[in-house]
Amino acid sequence: MALGTEILRNELADVRKKLAQAKLDLEEVQIRLGKLQQQQNALTVLLDGRDESEDRSEVTPTLPEDFQPTLGATEHIGSADEMGVNKTEAIRQIIREGGANGATPTDIWQGIQKRKIQMHRNYIYAVLARLAEKNEIREHGGRYLLTQPQ
């Protein structure tokens, strides 16, 4: 019976070691995931473009050294300049059109689609955060309003 107990203790110790290693592995994966999400955000900003009036030194995206963008033969990513559209100003205009009610991110997305502006949906949130940081807009009840109506 003592031999059986000793075997169980050894197996329990092995399981605890494996669990500890699994926790370390999970932490490494979570760190890598965080870095990948930062890279994804940087790529989103790069692909969606930024308007010329903004200080480009604010965002310094970093990509992995082995990053190789791949585009199919028929794909083309147009910049805001190429299309003659200032995306940030388009978002401001949509909020402005909302008047005293402002606009929700969904309202903004629908306005962008109606204007046929090429933009990743996440870019709207990046612009809203930047405008809020600059105190150009404020959020109230899920709606965004200009701080200085024009």
Residue pairs with C-beta under 8 A, 6 or more apart in sequence:
38 62
39 61
39 62
39 63
39 64
41 122
41 126
42 59
42 61
42 62
42 63
43 61
43 63
44 120
44 122
44 123
44 126
45 59
45 61
45 123
45 126
46 61
47 77
47 120
48 80
48 87
48 119
48 120
48 123
48 126
49 79
49 80
49 81
49 87
50 56
50 59
50 80
50 88
51 80
51 86
51 87
51 88
51 89
52 81
52 86
53 86
53 88
54 88
54 130
71 77
78 118
80 86
80 87
83 117
83 118
85 115
85 117
87 117
87 119
87 123
87 127
88 127
88 130
88 131
90 111
90 112
90 115
90 117
91 108
91 112
91 124
91 127
91 128
91 131
92 131
92 136
92 137
92 146
93 111
94 103
94 107
94 108
94 111
94 112
95 102
95 103
95 108
95 137
95 144
95 145
95 146
96 146
96 149
96 150
97 103
97 111
98 107
98 143
98 145
100 145
101 143
101 145
102 140
102 143
102 144
102 145
102 146
103 111
103 143
103 144
104 142
104 143
104 144
105 124
105 125
105 128
105 144
108 124
108 128
108 144
109 121
109 124
112 119
112 124
128 137
128 139
128 144
131 137
131 144
132 138
132 139
132 144
135 147
136 146
136 147
136 148
137 144
137 145
137 146
137 147
138 144
138 145
138 147
139 145
